[in-house]
């Protein structure tokens, strides 16, 4: 997996709050979350166009946040095209994270 890496001084609570807000905005389903890792996915939605869903992984450790979004290999119809959703998942999360 290739991660986007960002340095931060935000608390784990602030990071989790940004994840929660992004999940609401982009219809993420949180599959797993603990003190350092969040795994989520977004399912296929005809109204969002194109993508059959993505798998999002966020790791927060040692003042760094590692974020990855890929086409969901566990989806109903795995795809190699996200139609911009992988980038949107990451960019929306960091926009929310940087504007508490």
Backbone as ProteinMPNN parsed JSONL, in Angstrom:
{"seq_chain_A": "XXXXXXXXXXXXXXXXXXXXXXXXXXXXXXXXXXXXXXXXXXXXXXXXXXXXXXXXXXXXXXXXXXXXXXXXXXXXXXXXXXXXXXXXXXXXXXXXXXXX", "coords_chain_A": {"N_chain_A": [[0.836, -1.177, 0.0], [0.465, 2.217, -0.749], [0.986, 5.105, 1.036], [-0.199, 8.389, 1.795], [1.565, 10.727, 3.595], [1.446, 12.754, 6.429], [2.543, 15.254, 8.656], [1.578, 16.061, 11.966], [0.308, 17.878, 14.808], [-1.988, 17.457, 16.071], [-4.426, 16.197, 18.403], [-5.361, 12.772, 19.193], [-8.074, 12.651, 19.526], [-8.97, 14.883, 18.023], [-8.227, 13.999, 15.493], [-9.797, 11.675, 15.248], [-12.306, 12.888, 15.35], [-12.251, 14.32, 12.938], [-12.158, 12.178, 11.163], [-14.667, 11.038, 11.678], [-16.376, 13.125, 10.836], [-15.661, 13.262, 8.115], [-16.454, 10.716, 7.345], [-19.218, 10.936, 7.573], [-19.74, 12.939, 5.669], [-18.824, 11.737, 3.249], [-20.04, 9.292, 3.165], [-18.727, 7.078, 4.348], [-18.236, 3.844, 5.714], [-17.365, 2.838, 8.811], [-15.233, 0.295, 9.516], [-13.407, -0.649, 11.367], [-11.833, 0.601, 14.269], [-9.333, 1.879, 16.355], [-6.998, 3.128, 18.812], [-4.973, 3.93, 17.069], [-5.504, 3.214, 14.44], [-7.746, 3.41, 11.718], [-10.068, 1.776, 9.763], [-12.012, 1.876, 6.913], [-14.76, 1.829, 4.561], [-16.247, 2.688, 1.43], [-19.224, 2.203, -0.155], [-20.545, 1.091, -3.348], [-22.426, 3.478, -5.085], [-24.828, 4.526, -7.129], [-25.484, 7.17, -7.587], [-23.167, 8.591, -7.098], [-21.509, 8.066, -9.13], [-19.622, 6.003, -11.238], [-17.402, 4.722, -9.465], [-16.944, 1.584, -7.816], [-16.665, 1.46, -5.15], [-14.515, 2.126, -2.316], [-11.66, 1.36, -0.253], [-10.543, 2.588, 2.742], [-7.749, 3.469, 4.646], [-6.458, 4.668, 7.634], [-3.805, 5.655, 9.55], [-2.532, 6.755, 12.593], [0.207, 7.867, 14.187], [2.953, 8.665, 16.248], [2.954, 11.527, 15.786], [2.348, 11.621, 13.082], [0.258, 11.156, 10.243], [-0.954, 8.621, 8.295], [-2.402, 7.947, 5.261], [-4.46, 6.05, 3.132], [-6.257, 5.259, 0.22], [-7.936, 2.992, -1.696], [-9.29, 1.242, -4.548], [-11.91, -0.806, -3.553], [-11.008, -3.998, -2.767], [-12.622, -5.91, -1.716], [-15.138, -5.415, -2.521], [-18.398, -5.673, -4.138], [-18.093, -5.727, -6.938], [-15.011, -5.71, -7.699], [-12.791, -3.135, -8.772], [-10.525, -1.333, -10.921], [-10.603, 1.3, -11.337], [-11.281, 4.358, -9.805], [-12.545, 6.646, -10.423], [-11.785, 9.147, -9.473], [-12.45, 9.057, -6.802], [-10.691, 7.944, -4.859], [-8.744, 9.92, -4.547], [-10.439, 12.002, -3.762], [-11.398, 11.021, -1.294], [-9.071, 11.145, 0.309], [-8.296, 13.885, 0.052], [-10.583, 15.256, 1.011], [-10.681, 14.349, 3.665], [-8.256, 15.484, 4.679], [-8.777, 18.203, 4.286], [-10.925, 18.645, 6.046], [-9.64, 17.891, 8.41], [-7.713, 19.899, 8.665], [-9.238, 22.136, 9.112], [-10.659, 22.604, 11.691]], "CA_chain_A": [[0.0, 0.0, 0.0], [1.161, 3.493, -0.78], [0.306, 6.036, 1.923], [0.117, 9.814, 1.877], [2.031, 10.924, 4.968], [1.376, 14.134, 6.87], [2.946, 15.504, 10.04], [0.549, 16.809, 12.679], [0.37, 17.978, 16.263], [-3.352, 17.311, 16.565], [-4.674, 15.087, 19.324], [-6.075, 11.635, 18.606], [-9.497, 13.008, 19.513], [-9.19, 15.746, 16.86], [-8.115, 13.154, 14.295], [-11.0, 10.833, 15.194], [-13.427, 13.764, 15.008], [-12.153, 14.587, 11.494], [-12.546, 10.934, 10.494], [-16.119, 10.915, 11.825], [-17.004, 14.123, 9.972], [-15.441, 12.835, 6.734], [-17.298, 9.539, 7.138], [-20.584, 11.414, 7.357], [-19.797, 13.676, 4.401], [-18.566, 10.896, 2.078], [-20.731, 8.01, 3.339], [-17.84, 5.986, 4.714], [-18.665, 2.916, 6.756], [-16.202, 2.505, 9.633], [-15.166, -1.147, 9.764], [-12.56, -0.926, 12.523], [-11.143, 1.792, 14.757], [-8.752, 1.83, 17.691], [-6.245, 4.349, 19.126], [-4.013, 4.297, 16.031], [-5.886, 2.78, 13.096], [-9.141, 3.389, 11.285], [-10.317, 1.15, 8.46], [-13.373, 2.189, 6.484], [-14.993, 1.627, 3.136], [-17.368, 3.377, 0.819], [-19.852, 1.248, -1.06], [-21.044, 1.573, -4.626], [-23.633, 4.291, -5.057], [-25.038, 4.96, -8.512], [-25.561, 8.627, -7.651], [-21.829, 9.187, -7.022], [-20.892, 7.859, -10.439], [-18.418, 5.279, -11.582], [-16.644, 3.855, -8.571], [-17.626, 0.476, -7.157], [-16.368, 1.55, -3.724], [-13.115, 2.252, -1.933], [-11.231, 0.945, 1.073], [-9.748, 3.681, 3.29], [-6.974, 3.12, 5.827], [-5.829, 5.826, 8.263], [-2.972, 5.287, 10.701], [-1.996, 7.944, 13.247], [1.248, 7.398, 15.098], [4.161, 9.487, 16.371], [2.721, 12.835, 15.146], [2.186, 11.478, 11.641], [-0.958, 10.506, 9.778], [-0.744, 7.875, 7.054], [-3.723, 7.742, 4.68], [-4.499, 5.336, 1.868], [-7.583, 4.932, -0.31], [-7.806, 2.185, -2.908], [-10.532, 0.582, -4.967], [-12.17, -1.846, -2.573], [-10.85, -5.354, -3.299], [-13.663, -6.748, -1.126], [-16.431, -4.938, -2.989], [-19.211, -6.563, -4.952], [-17.406, -5.817, -8.227], [-13.731, -5.011, -7.578], [-12.492, -2.304, -9.929], [-9.227, -0.663, -10.893], [-10.869, 2.721, -11.537], [-12.073, 4.961, -8.727], [-13.178, 7.841, -10.971], [-11.427, 10.284, -8.635], [-12.877, 8.916, -5.416], [-9.561, 7.736, -3.95], [-8.185, 11.252, -4.288], [-11.444, 12.762, -3.015], [-11.401, 10.524, 0.093], [-7.891, 11.682, 1.001], [-8.333, 15.353, 0.082], [-11.663, 15.701, 1.896], [-10.245, 14.099, 5.041], [-7.26, 16.474, 5.097], [-9.423, 19.51, 4.352], [-11.651, 18.668, 7.32], [-8.642, 17.809, 9.481], [-7.004, 21.181, 8.792], [-10.204, 23.202, 9.385], [-11.536, 22.117, 12.77]], "C_chain_A": [[0.885, 1.245, 0.0], [0.351, 4.494, 0.041], [0.746, 7.469, 1.643], [0.453, 10.052, 3.344], [2.033, 12.417, 5.29], [1.782, 14.224, 8.33], [1.872, 16.362, 10.696], [0.848, 16.859, 14.17], [-1.015, 17.851, 16.88], [-3.475, 16.112, 17.503], [-5.39, 13.957, 18.591], [-7.57, 11.906, 18.549], [-9.814, 13.886, 18.304], [-9.146, 14.941, 15.563], [-9.355, 12.283, 14.156], [-12.235, 11.659, 14.842], [-13.432, 14.077, 13.511], [-12.542, 13.349, 10.687], [-14.064, 10.785, 10.522], [-16.841, 11.889, 10.89], [-16.851, 13.751, 8.49], [-16.326, 11.642, 6.399], [-18.739, 9.945, 6.859], [-20.693, 12.074, 5.986], [-19.69, 12.769, 3.174], [-19.203, 9.507, 2.162], [-19.771, 6.841, 3.552], [-18.539, 5.114, 5.751], [-17.401, 2.521, 7.52], [-16.263, 1.021, 9.964], [-14.412, -1.473, 11.047], [-11.907, 0.383, 12.947], [-10.605, 1.508, 16.149], [-7.956, 3.117, 17.898], [-5.3, 4.795, 18.02], [-4.474, 4.013, 14.606], [-7.395, 2.93, 12.89], [-9.185, 2.74, 9.912], [-11.775, 1.41, 8.128], [-13.524, 1.808, 5.022], [-16.186, 2.461, 2.702], [-17.935, 2.434, -0.219], [-20.259, 1.912, -2.372], [-22.337, 2.352, -4.42], [-23.794, 4.886, -6.443], [-25.037, 6.483, -8.626], [-24.193, 9.299, -7.596], [-21.031, 8.936, -8.29], [-19.621, 7.04, -10.429], [-17.848, 4.285, -10.612], [-17.528, 2.772, -7.953], [-17.305, 0.431, -5.676], [-14.873, 1.578, -3.463], [-12.9, 1.706, -0.523], [-10.258, 2.015, 1.575], [-9.055, 3.193, 4.555], [-6.299, 4.387, 6.339], [-5.089, 5.334, 9.498], [-2.427, 6.583, 11.291], [-1.058, 7.488, 14.36], [2.422, 8.367, 15.069], [4.058, 10.797, 15.593], [2.687, 12.776, 13.632], [0.857, 10.788, 11.361], [-0.648, 9.893, 8.419], [-2.131, 7.549, 6.502], [-3.595, 7.053, 3.331], [-5.956, 5.098, 1.489], [-7.369, 4.189, -1.62], [-9.183, 1.664, -3.307], [-10.719, -0.645, -4.078], [-12.044, -3.246, -3.179], [-11.914, -6.318, -2.768], [-15.058, -6.363, -1.595], [-17.149, -5.965, -3.849], [-18.578, -6.798, -6.317], [-16.096, -5.055, -8.12], [-13.37, -4.314, -8.891], [-11.086, -1.739, -9.807], [-9.392, 0.837, -11.084], [-11.729, 3.267, -10.408], [-12.793, 6.215, -9.191], [-12.984, 9.051, -10.066], [-11.777, 10.145, -7.172], [-11.737, 8.654, -4.447], [-8.943, 9.078, -3.568], [-9.156, 12.081, -3.448], [-11.496, 12.319, -1.561], [-10.257, 11.152, 0.889], [-7.983, 13.196, 1.139], [-9.424, 15.881, 1.013], [-11.28, 15.5, 3.349], [-9.26, 15.171, 5.501], [-7.814, 17.891, 5.123], [-10.166, 19.656, 5.669], [-10.679, 18.68, 8.495], [-7.972, 19.16, 9.723], [-7.931, 22.365, 9.049], [-11.17, 22.77, 10.466], [-12.64, 23.106, 13.119]], "O_chain_A": [[1.916, 1.298, 0.67], [-0.832, 4.708, -0.226], [1.9, 7.728, 1.303], [-0.287, 9.629, 4.232], [2.55, 13.232, 4.527], [1.412, 13.376, 9.142], [1.321, 17.27, 10.073], [1.544, 16.002, 14.715], [-1.196, 18.107, 18.071], [-2.72, 15.144, 17.403], [-5.95, 14.155, 17.513], [-8.255, 11.448, 17.635], [-10.817, 13.662, 17.627], [-9.936, 15.179, 14.649], [-9.908, 12.165, 13.063], [-13.112, 11.187, 14.118], [-14.491, 14.099, 12.884], [-13.184, 13.465, 9.643], [-14.676, 10.445, 9.51], [-17.808, 11.514, 10.229], [-17.788, 13.904, 7.706], [-16.883, 11.562, 5.304], [-19.399, 9.359, 6.001], [-21.626, 11.801, 5.231], [-20.375, 12.991, 2.175], [-18.933, 8.647, 1.324], [-19.971, 5.754, 3.01], [-19.333, 5.599, 6.558], [-16.478, 1.942, 6.947], [-17.203, 0.546, 10.601], [-14.727, -2.445, 11.732], [-11.481, 1.177, 12.108], [-11.305, 0.974, 17.009], [-8.218, 4.108, 17.217], [-4.859, 5.944, 18.031], [-3.884, 4.53, 13.657], [-8.197, 2.617, 13.77], [-8.431, 3.111, 9.012], [-12.662, 1.192, 8.953], [-12.547, 1.505, 4.336], [-17.014, 2.875, 3.514], [-17.205, 1.923, -1.069], [-20.307, 3.137, -2.478], [-23.223, 1.932, -3.675], [-22.957, 5.68, -6.874], [-24.631, 7.026, -9.653], [-24.06, 10.453, -8.001], [-19.979, 9.544, -8.491], [-18.67, 7.342, -9.709], [-17.812, 3.092, -10.915], [-18.689, 3.005, -7.614], [-17.641, -0.545, -5.006], [-14.072, 1.117, -4.277], [-13.829, 1.609, 0.279], [-9.265, 2.314, 0.911], [-9.679, 2.585, 5.424], [-5.645, 5.099, 5.576], [-5.665, 4.686, 10.372], [-1.91, 7.423, 10.555], [-1.458, 6.83, 15.32], [2.834, 8.832, 14.006], [4.962, 11.143, 14.832], [2.967, 13.772, 12.965], [0.397, 9.95, 12.136], [-0.145, 10.563, 7.516], [-2.947, 6.943, 7.197], [-2.755, 7.407, 2.503], [-6.784, 4.774, 2.34], [-6.711, 4.687, -2.533], [-10.116, 1.649, -2.503], [-9.788, -1.426, -3.881], [-12.867, -3.643, -4.004], [-12.088, -7.412, -3.305], [-16.049, -6.919, -1.122], [-16.581, -6.987, -4.234], [-18.531, -7.93, -6.799], [-16.061, -3.862, -8.419], [-13.616, -4.841, -9.976], [-10.527, -1.676, -8.712], [-8.412, 1.576, -11.0], [-12.779, 2.708, -10.092], [-13.573, 6.793, -8.434], [-13.886, 9.874, -9.905], [-11.443, 11.019, -6.372], [-11.804, 9.103, -3.303], [-8.657, 9.328, -2.397], [-8.739, 12.782, -2.527], [-11.626, 13.16, -0.672], [-10.456, 11.631, 2.006], [-7.77, 13.733, 2.226], [-9.203, 16.857, 1.729], [-11.521, 16.374, 4.182], [-9.408, 15.712, 6.597], [-7.352, 18.707, 5.92], [-10.049, 20.684, 6.337], [-10.885, 19.407, 9.466], [-7.696, 19.519, 10.868], [-7.457, 23.492, 9.191], [-12.36, 22.587, 10.206], [-13.453, 22.838, 14.004]]}, "name": "protein", "num_of_chains": 1, "seq": "XXXXXXXXXXXXXXXXXXXXXXXXXXXXXXXXXXXXXXXXXXXXXXXXXXXXXXXXXXXXXXXXXXXXXXXXXXXXXXXXXXXXXXXXXXXXXXXXXXXX"}
